[in-house]
Amino acid sequence: MQQKESNRSAIIIIGILFFVFGFVTWLNGPLITYVKLAFELDTDSKAFLVTTAFYMAYFFLALPSSWVLEKTGMKKGMAMALFVMAIGTFLFGQFATHRNYSMCLVGLFVIGSGLSLLQIASNPYISIIGPIESAAQRISIVGICNKVAGITSPIILSAFVLKGISGLEGKVKAATDPQSKDAILNEFAAKIYTPYIIMSAVLVALGFWIMKSALPEVKSSEANVQPTGTDLSKEKTSLFQFPHLLLGSICIFFYVGAEVMAGDAIGTYGKGFGISTDYTKYFTSFTLGAMLLGYVIGLFTIPKYLSQKLALKISAILGIVFTITAYLSTGYLSVGFVAALGLANALMWPAIFPLAISGLGKFTEKGSALLIMGIAGGAIIPKIFAGLKEEYNFQMVFCALMIPCYMYILYYSIKGYKAGK
């Protein structure tokens, strides 16, 4: 009974952390709109450096983060991650005010670095704090917190920073001299300062709270063994001896690429139909709303009615169907199908992560780091989209990138997850 209470408290704390990194992560969608105007970027490809800088941090910092966690433990590691994120949000707010795009990208990279450490600690933690077979259910619980934050953050940023942005774009175009244009853009850029400084202070406070909390330490080498209780990781000497993990890392790459395309690129997709920025700035919240619905479904169906493998298979098929229908339709209907991809994507992370780390034992932290490196898909796939759409039809490019992502995820749900087992 005491163990259940301890686990429940841990899930609540991890849920709060998932809310935090959901809030920060899903600001990237409206930030693409913000930086394109504030820094006078002439192409969407340059604006999508927001996601590139943010998500590439996961690739470069994932393995160093796992080494840090081995020294500090998961609890102290989570607190440290929040402090790093606080530094990043401060840097972004500070340099955005001065319209220094390069340093803003550095700030986003630092935020991504902190999130890399936080994700490597929190995802395996929530997966192994209870039976691995029901990990997707626990991830769905904290995922709801993540997506509620994801719905909220674009709305808040749009209301306080992007309000009346279409009119502002018109003023910038109508400005007759560089001084007038700079004055308008400086005033607009400065709006981001207060929200990011507040976020920085909140992250510092949360870091200290985590350090003082009753969050129990979990030893992955003892908790994450095979369902039979036999720790097969004792016979292994390298991560490369776990094919299901390696294939899972590739699966995470394609999944996150598809997730960011549906969440952060949806505004750019909508503008391809000539929809006003005053409306497209809210589109990320629609995708996150669909994801929230998916997490609620997962909460009540996994593992009672759906296995993690079956949930992943159904999700991949839905992704293929919604992508094709988005391509075959136009305007708001097409945007609606892109937003519906949030529903298809919702149960993918909760299913892929526990399937990929199952049975890693003493390799759990490094295996988790390898999976987190796959998050770089969120940097690469949307950037390819932003570049190719300058030359080709944006719907065709979107479909051509998304279908292979979901096809691979479907393969992993059928065969990939059991490779080498």
DRENDO-1510 file (C-alpha; in Angstrom, 1 decimal, always signed):
<recs>
REC; n; res; u; v; w
REC; 1; MET; +0.0; +0.0; +0.0 .
REC; 2; GLN; +2.8; +2.3; +0.9 .
REC; 3; GLN; +4.6; +1.5; -2.4 .
REC; 4; LYS; +1.4; +2.4; -4.3 .
REC; 5; GLU; +1.2; +5.7; -2.5 .
REC; 6; SER; +4.8; +6.4; -3.3 .
REC; 7; ASN; +4.3; +5.6; -6.9 .
REC; 8; ARG; +1.2; +7.8; -7.1 .
REC; 9; SER; +3.1; +10.7; -5.6 .
REC; 10; ALA; +5.9; +10.1; -8.1 .
REC; 11; ILE; +3.5; +10.1; -11.0 .
REC; 12; ILE; +2.0; +13.5; -9.9 .
REC; 13; ILE; +5.5; +15.0; -9.7 .
REC; 14; ILE; +6.5; +13.6; -13.1 .
REC; 15; GLY; +3.2; +14.9; -14.4 .
REC; 16; ILE; +4.1; +18.4; -13.3 .
REC; 17; LEU; +7.5; +18.0; -15.1 .
REC; 18; PHE; +5.7; +16.8; -18.3 .
REC; 19; PHE; +3.5; +19.9; -18.1 .
REC; 20; VAL; +6.6; +22.1; -17.9 .
REC; 21; PHE; +8.4; +20.6; -20.9 .
REC; 22; GLY; +5.2; +20.4; -22.8 .
REC; 23; PHE; +4.6; +24.2; -22.2 .
REC; 24; VAL; +8.1; +25.1; -23.3 .
REC; 25; THR; +8.3; +22.6; -26.3 .
REC; 26; TRP; +5.0; +23.6; -27.9 .
REC; 27; LEU; +5.9; +27.3; -28.0 .
REC; 28; ASN; +8.0; +26.5; -31.0 .
REC; 29; GLY; +5.0; +26.6; -33.4 .
REC; 30; PRO; +4.0; +30.2; -32.7 .
REC; 31; LEU; +7.7; +31.1; -32.2 .
REC; 32; ILE; +8.3; +30.3; -35.9 .
REC; 33; THR; +5.7; +33.0; -36.7 .
REC; 34; TYR; +7.3; +35.3; -34.2 .
REC; 35; VAL; +10.9; +35.1; -35.4 .
REC; 36; LYS; +10.0; +35.4; -39.1 .
REC; 37; LEU; +8.5; +38.8; -38.5 .
REC; 38; ALA; +10.7; +40.0; -35.6 .
REC; 39; PHE; +14.0; +39.2; -37.3 .
REC; 40; GLU; +12.7; +40.0; -40.9 .
REC; 41; LEU; +13.5; +36.5; -42.2 .
REC; 42; ASP; +12.8; +36.2; -45.9 .
REC; 43; THR; +12.1; +32.4; -46.0 .
REC; 44; ASP; +10.3; +29.8; -43.9 .
REC; 45; SER; +13.4; +27.7; -44.0 .
REC; 46; LYS; +15.3; +30.3; -41.9 .
REC; 47; ALA; +12.4; +30.6; -39.5 .
REC; 48; PHE; +12.4; +26.8; -39.0 .
REC; 49; LEU; +15.9; +27.1; -37.6 .
REC; 50; VAL; +13.8; +27.4; -34.4 .
REC; 51; THR; +13.0; +23.7; -34.4 .
REC; 52; THR; +16.4; +22.8; -35.8 .
REC; 53; ALA; +18.3; +24.5; -32.9 .
REC; 54; PHE; +15.8; +23.2; -30.3 .
REC; 55; TYR; +15.7; +19.5; -31.4 .
REC; 56; MET; +19.3; +19.1; -32.4 .
REC; 57; ALA; +20.2; +19.7; -28.8 .
REC; 58; TYR; +18.7; +16.3; -28.0 .
REC; 59; PHE; +21.0; +14.7; -30.5 .
REC; 60; PHE; +24.2; +16.3; -29.1 .
REC; 61; LEU; +23.4; +16.3; -25.4 .
REC; 62; ALA; +21.6; +13.0; -25.0 .
REC; 63; LEU; +24.6; +10.8; -24.3 .
REC; 64; PRO; +26.4; +13.4; -22.1 .
REC; 65; SER; +23.0; +13.7; -20.2 .
REC; 66; SER; +23.0; +9.9; -19.5 .
REC; 67; TRP; +26.5; +10.2; -18.0 .
REC; 68; VAL; +25.3; +13.0; -15.8 .
REC; 69; LEU; +22.4; +11.0; -14.6 .
REC; 70; GLU; +24.6; +8.0; -13.8 .
REC; 71; LYS; +26.5; +10.4; -11.4 .
REC; 72; THR; +23.7; +12.4; -10.0 .
REC; 73; GLY; +20.7; +10.0; -10.0 .
REC; 74; MET; +17.4; +10.7; -11.7 .
REC; 75; LYS; +16.1; +13.1; -9.0 .
REC; 76; LYS; +19.0; +15.5; -8.9 .
REC; 77; GLY; +19.3; +15.2; -12.7 .
REC; 78; MET; +15.7; +16.4; -13.2 .
REC; 79; ALA; +16.4; +19.4; -10.9 .
REC; 80; MET; +19.6; +20.2; -12.8 .
REC; 81; ALA; +17.7; +20.0; -16.1 .
REC; 82; LEU; +15.2; +22.6; -14.9 .
REC; 83; PHE; +18.1; +25.0; -14.0 .
REC; 84; VAL; +19.6; +24.6; -17.5 .
REC; 85; MET; +16.2; +25.3; -19.1 .
REC; 86; ALA; +15.9; +28.4; -17.0 .
REC; 87; ILE; +19.2; +29.7; -18.4 .
REC; 88; GLY; +18.0; +29.0; -21.9 .
REC; 89; THR; +14.7; +30.8; -21.5 .
REC; 90; PHE; +16.5; +33.8; -20.0 .
REC; 91; LEU; +18.9; +33.9; -22.9 .
REC; 92; PHE; +16.1; +33.7; -25.5 .
REC; 93; GLY; +14.0; +36.5; -23.8 .
REC; 94; GLN; +17.1; +38.7; -23.4 .
REC; 95; PHE; +18.4; +38.4; -27.0 .
REC; 96; ALA; +15.0; +38.4; -28.6 .
REC; 97; THR; +14.5; +41.9; -27.2 .
REC; 98; HIS; +17.7; +43.0; -29.0 .
REC; 99; ARG; +16.6; +41.1; -32.2 .
REC; 100; ASN; +19.7; +39.0; -32.2 .
REC; 101; TYR; +18.5; +35.8; -34.0 .
REC; 102; SER; +21.8; +33.9; -33.6 .
REC; 103; MET; +21.9; +34.2; -29.9 .
REC; 104; CYS; +18.1; +33.4; -29.7 .
REC; 105; LEU; +18.9; +30.1; -31.4 .
REC; 106; VAL; +21.7; +29.6; -28.8 .
REC; 107; GLY; +19.0; +30.1; -26.1 .
REC; 108; LEU; +16.7; +27.6; -27.8 .
REC; 109; PHE; +19.6; +25.1; -28.0 .
REC; 110; VAL; +20.2; +25.5; -24.2 .
REC; 111; ILE; +16.5; +24.9; -23.5 .
REC; 112; GLY; +16.7; +21.8; -25.7 .
REC; 113; SER; +19.8; +20.7; -23.8 .
REC; 114; GLY; +18.0; +21.0; -20.4 .
REC; 115; LEU; +15.0; +19.1; -21.9 .
REC; 116; SER; +17.3; +16.4; -23.1 .
REC; 117; LEU; +18.4; +15.8; -19.6 .
REC; 118; LEU; +14.9; +16.0; -18.2 .
REC; 119; GLN; +13.5; +13.6; -20.8 .
REC; 120; ILE; +16.2; +11.0; -20.3 .
REC; 121; ALA; +15.5; +11.0; -16.6 .
REC; 122; SER; +11.7; +11.3; -16.6 .
REC; 123; ASN; +10.7; +9.0; -19.5 .
REC; 124; PRO; +12.4; +5.8; -18.2 .
REC; 125; TYR; +11.5; +6.8; -14.7 .
REC; 126; ILE; +7.8; +6.8; -15.5 .
REC; 127; SER; +8.2; +3.6; -17.6 .
REC; 128; ILE; +9.8; +1.5; -14.9 .
REC; 129; ILE; +8.2; +2.8; -11.7 .
REC; 130; GLY; +5.6; +0.2; -12.3 .
REC; 131; PRO; +5.1; -2.8; -14.5 .
REC; 132; ILE; +6.6; -2.2; -18.0 .
REC; 133; GLU; +3.5; -3.8; -19.6 .
REC; 134; SER; +1.4; -0.9; -18.3 .
REC; 135; ALA; +4.0; +1.8; -18.9 .
REC; 136; ALA; +2.0; +3.3; -21.8 .
REC; 137; GLN; -0.9; +3.9; -19.4 .
REC; 138; ARG; +1.3; +5.8; -17.0 .
REC; 139; ILE; +2.9; +7.7; -19.9 .
REC; 140; SER; -0.6; +8.6; -21.1 .
REC; 141; ILE; -1.4; +10.1; -17.7 .
REC; 142; VAL; +1.7; +12.4; -17.7 .
REC; 143; GLY; +1.2; +12.9; -21.4 .
REC; 144; ILE; -2.2; +14.5; -20.7 .
REC; 145; CYS; -0.3; +17.0; -18.6 .
REC; 146; ASN; +2.1; +17.5; -21.4 .
REC; 147; LYS; -0.6; +18.1; -24.0 .
REC; 148; VAL; -2.7; +20.4; -21.8 .
REC; 149; ALA; +0.4; +22.5; -21.5 .
REC; 150; GLY; +0.9; +22.2; -25.3 .
REC; 151; ILE; -2.6; +23.5; -25.9 .
REC; 152; THR; -2.2; +26.3; -23.4 .
REC; 153; SER; +1.2; +27.7; -24.3 .
REC; 154; PRO; +0.5; +28.7; -28.0 .
REC; 155; ILE; -2.7; +30.4; -27.0 .
REC; 156; ILE; -1.0; +32.3; -24.2 .
REC; 157; LEU; +1.9; +33.4; -26.4 .
REC; 158; SER; -0.4; +34.3; -29.3 .
REC; 159; ALA; -2.6; +36.4; -27.0 .
REC; 160; PHE; +0.2; +38.3; -25.4 .
REC; 161; VAL; +2.8; +38.5; -28.2 .
REC; 162; LEU; +1.2; +37.7; -31.5 .
REC; 163; LYS; -2.0; +39.7; -31.0 .
REC; 164; GLY; -2.9; +41.6; -34.2 .
REC; 165; ILE; +0.1; +40.2; -36.1 .
REC; 166; SER; -1.5; +40.5; -39.5 .
REC; 167; GLY; -2.1; +44.2; -39.0 .
REC; 168; LEU; +1.5; +44.5; -37.8 .
REC; 169; GLU; +2.8; +42.7; -40.9 .
REC; 170; GLY; +0.9; +45.3; -43.0 .
REC; 171; LYS; +2.5; +48.2; -41.0 .
REC; 172; VAL; +6.0; +46.8; -41.5 .
REC; 173; LYS; +5.4; +46.5; -45.3 .
REC; 174; ALA; +4.0; +50.1; -45.4 .
REC; 175; ALA; +6.9; +51.6; -43.4 .
REC; 176; THR; +8.5; +54.2; -45.6 .
REC; 177; ASP; +11.9; +54.3; -44.0 .
REC; 178; PRO; +14.2; +51.9; -42.1 .
REC; 179; GLN; +14.0; +53.8; -38.9 .
REC; 180; SER; +10.2; +53.5; -38.7 .
REC; 181; LYS; +10.3; +49.8; -39.6 .
REC; 182; ASP; +12.9; +49.2; -36.9 .
REC; 183; ALA; +10.9; +51.0; -34.3 .
REC; 184; ILE; +7.8; +48.8; -35.1 .
REC; 185; LEU; +9.8; +45.6; -35.1 .
REC; 186; ASN; +11.7; +46.5; -31.9 .
REC; 187; GLU; +8.5; +47.1; -30.1 .
REC; 188; PHE; +7.1; +43.8; -31.3 .
REC; 189; ALA; +10.2; +41.8; -30.5 .
REC; 190; ALA; +10.3; +43.2; -26.9 .
REC; 191; LYS; +6.9; +41.7; -26.2 .
REC; 192; ILE; +8.5; +38.3; -25.7 .
REC; 193; TYR; +10.8; +39.4; -22.9 .
REC; 194; THR; +8.4; +39.3; -19.9 .
REC; 195; PRO; +6.8; +35.9; -20.7 .
REC; 196; TYR; +10.3; +34.3; -21.0 .
REC; 197; ILE; +11.7; +35.9; -17.9 .
REC; 198; ILE; +8.7; +34.7; -15.9 .
REC; 199; MET; +9.2; +31.2; -17.3 .
REC; 200; SER; +12.9; +31.3; -16.3 .
REC; 201; ALA; +11.9; +32.2; -12.7 .
REC; 202; VAL; +9.3; +29.5; -12.6 .
REC; 203; LEU; +11.8; +26.9; -13.8 .
REC; 204; VAL; +14.3; +27.8; -11.1 .
REC; 205; ALA; +11.6; +27.5; -8.4 .
REC; 206; LEU; +10.6; +24.1; -9.8 .
REC; 207; GLY; +14.2; +22.9; -9.7 .
REC; 208; PHE; +14.5; +23.7; -6.0 .
REC; 209; TRP; +11.2; +22.1; -5.4 .
REC; 210; ILE; +12.2; +18.8; -7.1 .
REC; 211; MET; +15.4; +18.7; -5.0 .
REC; 212; LYS; +13.4; +19.0; -1.8 .
REC; 213; SER; +10.5; +16.7; -3.0 .
REC; 214; ALA; +9.9; +13.1; -1.8 .
REC; 215; LEU; +10.5; +11.7; -5.3 .
REC; 216; PRO; +11.9; +8.2; -4.8 .
REC; 217; GLU; +15.0; +7.1; -6.5 .
REC; 218; VAL; +14.6; +4.2; -8.9 .
REC; 219; LYS; +17.4; +1.8; -9.8 .
REC; 220; SER; +16.9; +1.0; -13.5 .
REC; 221; SER; +19.3; -2.1; -13.2 .
REC; 222; GLU; +16.8; -3.6; -10.8 .
REC; 223; ALA; +13.5; -2.3; -12.1 .
REC; 224; ASN; +13.8; -2.7; -15.9 .
REC; 225; VAL; +14.4; -6.4; -16.4 .
REC; 226; GLN; +12.6; -8.9; -18.6 .
REC; 227; PRO; +9.0; -9.8; -17.5 .
REC; 228; THR; +10.3; -13.2; -16.4 .
REC; 229; GLY; +12.5; -11.4; -13.8 .
REC; 230; THR; +15.7; -12.6; -15.5 .
REC; 231; ASP; +18.0; -9.7; -16.2 .
REC; 232; LEU; +19.3; -10.5; -19.7 .
REC; 233; SER; +21.3; -7.3; -19.7 .
REC; 234; LYS; +23.9; -9.0; -17.5 .
REC; 235; GLU; +24.9; -11.1; -20.5 .
REC; 236; LYS; +25.2; -8.0; -22.8 .
REC; 237; THR; +28.2; -5.8; -23.1 .
REC; 238; SER; +26.9; -3.1; -25.5 .
REC; 239; LEU; +23.7; -1.3; -26.5 .
REC; 240; PHE; +24.3; -2.6; -30.0 .
REC; 241; GLN; +23.3; -6.0; -28.7 .
REC; 242; PHE; +19.7; -4.8; -28.3 .
REC; 243; PRO; +18.3; -4.6; -31.9 .
REC; 244; HIS; +14.8; -3.6; -30.7 .
REC; 245; LEU; +16.4; -0.6; -29.0 .
REC; 246; LEU; +18.3; +0.5; -32.1 .
REC; 247; LEU; +15.2; +0.1; -34.3 .
REC; 248; GLY; +13.2; +2.0; -31.6 .
REC; 249; SER; +15.6; +4.9; -31.8 .
REC; 250; ILE; +15.0; +5.2; -35.6 .
REC; 251; CYS; +11.2; +4.9; -34.8 .
REC; 252; ILE; +11.5; +7.8; -32.4 .
REC; 253; PHE; +13.3; +9.8; -35.1 .
REC; 254; PHE; +10.4; +9.4; -37.6 .
REC; 255; TYR; +7.7; +9.8; -34.9 .
REC; 256; VAL; +9.1; +13.1; -33.5 .
REC; 257; GLY; +9.6; +14.3; -37.1 .
REC; 258; ALA; +5.9; +13.6; -37.8 .
REC; 259; GLU; +4.8; +15.0; -34.5 .
REC; 260; VAL; +6.6; +18.3; -35.1 .
REC; 261; MET; +5.3; +18.5; -38.7 .
REC; 262; ALA; +1.7; +18.1; -37.4 .
REC; 263; GLY; +2.2; +20.5; -34.4 .
REC; 264; ASP; +4.7; +23.2; -35.3 .
REC; 265; ALA; +4.5; +23.2; -39.1 .
REC; 266; ILE; +0.7; +23.3; -39.3 .
REC; 267; GLY; +0.7; +27.1; -39.2 .
REC; 268; THR; +3.0; +27.3; -42.2 .
REC; 269; TYR; +0.9; +24.6; -43.9 .
REC; 270; GLY; -2.3; +26.7; -43.3 .
REC; 271; LYS; -0.6; +29.8; -44.8 .
REC; 272; GLY; +0.0; +27.8; -47.9 .
REC; 273; PHE; -3.8; +28.1; -48.5 .
REC; 274; GLY; -3.7; +31.8; -47.9 .
REC; 275; ILE; -5.2; +31.6; -44.4 .
REC; 276; SER; -4.4; +34.7; -42.3 .
REC; 277; THR; -1.7; +34.6; -39.7 .
REC; 278; ASP; -4.3; +35.8; -37.2 .
REC; 279; TYR; -5.8; +32.3; -37.5 .
REC; 280; THR; -2.8; +30.1; -38.3 .
REC; 281; LYS; -1.0; +31.1; -35.0 .
REC; 282; TYR; -3.6; +29.0; -33.1 .
REC; 283; PHE; -3.4; +25.9; -35.3 .
REC; 284; THR; -0.8; +24.2; -33.1 .
REC; 285; SER; -3.3; +24.1; -30.2 .
REC; 286; PHE; -5.8; +22.2; -32.5 .
REC; 287; THR; -3.2; +19.5; -33.1 .
REC; 288; LEU; -2.4; +19.3; -29.4 .
REC; 289; GLY; -6.1; +19.1; -28.6 .
REC; 290; ALA; -6.3; +16.0; -30.8 .
REC; 291; MET; -3.3; +14.6; -29.1 .
REC; 292; LEU; -4.9; +15.2; -25.7 .
REC; 293; LEU; -8.0; +13.2; -26.9 .
REC; 294; GLY; -5.6; +10.4; -27.9 .
REC; 295; TYR; -3.9; +10.3; -24.5 .
REC; 296; VAL; -7.3; +10.1; -22.8 .
REC; 297; ILE; -8.2; +7.1; -25.0 .
REC; 298; GLY; -4.9; +5.5; -24.1 .
REC; 299; LEU; -5.4; +6.0; -20.4 .
REC; 300; PHE; -8.6; +4.0; -20.5 .
REC; 301; THR; -7.7; +1.3; -23.1 .
REC; 302; ILE; -4.1; +0.4; -22.4 .
REC; 303; PRO; -3.4; -2.3; -21.3 .
REC; 304; LYS; -7.0; -3.5; -20.5 .
REC; 305; TYR; -8.3; -3.4; -24.1 .
REC; 306; LEU; -5.3; -2.6; -26.2 .
REC; 307; SER; -1.7; -3.8; -26.0 .
REC; 308; GLN; +1.1; -1.3; -26.5 .
REC; 309; LYS; +1.9; -3.0; -29.8 .
REC; 310; LEU; -1.6; -2.8; -31.1 .
REC; 311; ALA; -2.1; +0.8; -30.1 .
REC; 312; LEU; +1.1; +1.7; -32.0 .
REC; 313; LYS; -0.1; -0.2; -35.1 .
REC; 314; ILE; -3.5; +1.5; -35.1 .
REC; 315; SER; -1.8; +4.9; -34.6 .
REC; 316; ALA; +0.5; +4.3; -37.6 .
REC; 317; ILE; -2.4; +3.3; -39.8 .
REC; 318; LEU; -4.4; +6.4; -38.7 .
REC; 319; GLY; -1.3; +8.6; -39.5 .
REC; 320; ILE; -1.2; +7.2; -43.1 .
REC; 321; VAL; -5.0; +7.7; -43.6 .
REC; 322; PHE; -5.0; +11.3; -42.2 .
REC; 323; THR; -1.9; +12.3; -44.3 .
REC; 324; ILE; -3.5; +11.0; -47.5 .
REC; 325; THR; -6.9; +12.8; -46.8 .
REC; 326; ALA; -5.0; +16.0; -46.0 .
REC; 327; TYR; -3.3; +15.8; -49.4 .
REC; 328; LEU; -6.6; +15.1; -51.2 .
REC; 329; SER; -8.4; +18.0; -49.6 .
REC; 330; THR; -7.8; +21.8; -49.4 .
REC; 331; GLY; -8.2; +24.8; -47.1 .
REC; 332; TYR; -9.5; +24.4; -43.6 .
REC; 333; LEU; -10.6; +20.8; -44.3 .
REC; 334; SER; -7.0; +19.9; -45.2 .
REC; 335; VAL; -5.7; +21.7; -42.1 .
REC; 336; GLY; -8.2; +19.8; -40.0 .
REC; 337; PHE; -6.8; +16.5; -41.2 .
REC; 338; VAL; -3.3; +17.7; -40.3 .
REC; 339; ALA; -4.6; +18.6; -36.9 .
REC; 340; ALA; -6.2; +15.1; -36.6 .
REC; 341; LEU; -2.6; +13.7; -36.9 .
REC; 342; GLY; -2.4; +14.7; -33.3 .
REC; 343; LEU; -4.8; +11.9; -32.5 .
REC; 344; ALA; -2.7; +9.5; -34.6 .
REC; 345; ASN; +0.5; +10.6; -32.9 .
REC; 346; ALA; -0.8; +10.6; -29.3 .
REC; 347; LEU; -0.1; +7.0; -28.4 .
REC; 348; MET; +3.1; +6.6; -30.3 .
REC; 349; TRP; +5.6; +7.9; -27.7 .
REC; 350; PRO; +3.8; +6.1; -24.9 .
REC; 351; ALA; +4.1; +2.8; -26.9 .
REC; 352; ILE; +7.5; +3.2; -28.6 .
REC; 353; PHE; +9.5; +4.2; -25.5 .
REC; 354; PRO; +8.6; +1.3; -23.2 .
REC; 355; LEU; +8.8; -1.2; -26.0 .
REC; 356; ALA; +12.3; +0.0; -26.9 .
REC; 357; ILE; +13.7; +0.1; -23.4 .
REC; 358; SER; +12.1; -3.2; -22.3 .
REC; 359; GLY; +14.7; -5.5; -20.6 .
REC; 360; LEU; +17.6; -3.1; -20.8 .
REC; 361; GLY; +18.4; -3.4; -17.1 .
REC; 362; LYS; +21.8; -1.6; -16.4 .
REC; 363; PHE; +21.7; -0.1; -19.9 .
REC; 364; THR; +18.4; +1.8; -19.3 .
REC; 365; GLU; +20.0; +5.3; -19.0 .
REC; 366; LYS; +22.2; +4.9; -22.1 .
REC; 367; GLY; +19.4; +3.2; -24.0 .
REC; 368; SER; +17.1; +6.1; -23.0 .
REC; 369; ALA; +19.8; +8.5; -24.2 .
REC; 370; LEU; +19.9; +6.7; -27.6 .
REC; 371; LEU; +16.1; +7.1; -27.9 .
REC; 372; ILE; +16.3; +10.7; -27.0 .
REC; 373; MET; +18.8; +11.3; -29.7 .
REC; 374; GLY; +16.1; +10.2; -32.1 .
REC; 375; ILE; +14.2; +13.4; -31.2 .
REC; 376; ALA; +16.5; +15.0; -33.7 .
REC; 377; GLY; +13.9; +14.0; -36.2 .
REC; 378; GLY; +12.0; +17.1; -35.0 .
REC; 379; ALA; +14.9; +19.2; -36.3 .
REC; 380; ILE; +15.6; +17.5; -39.6 .
REC; 381; ILE; +12.2; +16.5; -41.1 .
REC; 382; PRO; +10.4; +19.9; -40.7 .
REC; 383; LYS; +13.5; +21.7; -42.0 .
REC; 384; ILE; +13.4; +19.5; -45.1 .
REC; 385; PHE; +9.7; +20.4; -45.5 .
REC; 386; ALA; +10.4; +24.1; -45.1 .
REC; 387; GLY; +13.2; +24.0; -47.8 .
REC; 388; LEU; +11.4; +21.8; -50.3 .
REC; 389; LYS; +8.1; +23.8; -50.1 .
REC; 390; GLU; +9.9; +26.8; -51.6 .
REC; 391; GLU; +10.4; +24.8; -54.8 .
REC; 392; TYR; +7.5; +22.2; -54.8 .
REC; 393; ASN; +3.8; +22.1; -53.9 .
REC; 394; PHE; +3.6; +22.2; -50.1 .
REC; 395; GLN; +0.9; +19.5; -49.8 .
REC; 396; MET; +2.9; +17.1; -52.0 .
REC; 397; VAL; +6.0; +17.7; -49.9 .
REC; 398; PHE; +4.1; +17.2; -46.7 .
REC; 399; CYS; +2.7; +13.9; -47.8 .
REC; 400; ALA; +6.0; +12.7; -49.3 .
REC; 401; LEU; +7.7; +13.2; -45.9 .
REC; 402; MET; +5.0; +11.9; -43.6 .
REC; 403; ILE; +4.0; +8.7; -45.3 .
REC; 404; PRO; +7.5; +7.1; -44.9 .
REC; 405; CYS; +7.5; +8.1; -41.3 .
REC; 406; TYR; +4.3; +6.3; -40.5 .
REC; 407; MET; +5.2; +3.3; -42.7 .
REC; 408; TYR; +8.3; +2.7; -40.6 .
REC; 409; ILE; +6.4; +3.2; -37.3 .
REC; 410; LEU; +3.9; +0.5; -38.6 .
REC; 411; TYR; +6.9; -1.8; -39.3 .
REC; 412; TYR; +8.2; -1.3; -35.7 .
REC; 413; SER; +4.7; -2.1; -34.3 .
REC; 414; ILE; +4.6; -5.4; -36.2 .
REC; 415; LYS; +8.2; -6.7; -36.2 .
REC; 416; GLY; +10.8; -4.1; -35.0 .
REC; 417; TYR; +9.9; -4.1; -31.3 .
REC; 418; LYS; +10.7; -7.8; -31.0 .
REC; 419; ALA; +13.9; -7.9; -32.9 .
REC; 420; GLY; +16.6; -9.8; -31.1 .
REC; 421; LYS; +14.2; -11.0; -28.3 .
</recs>
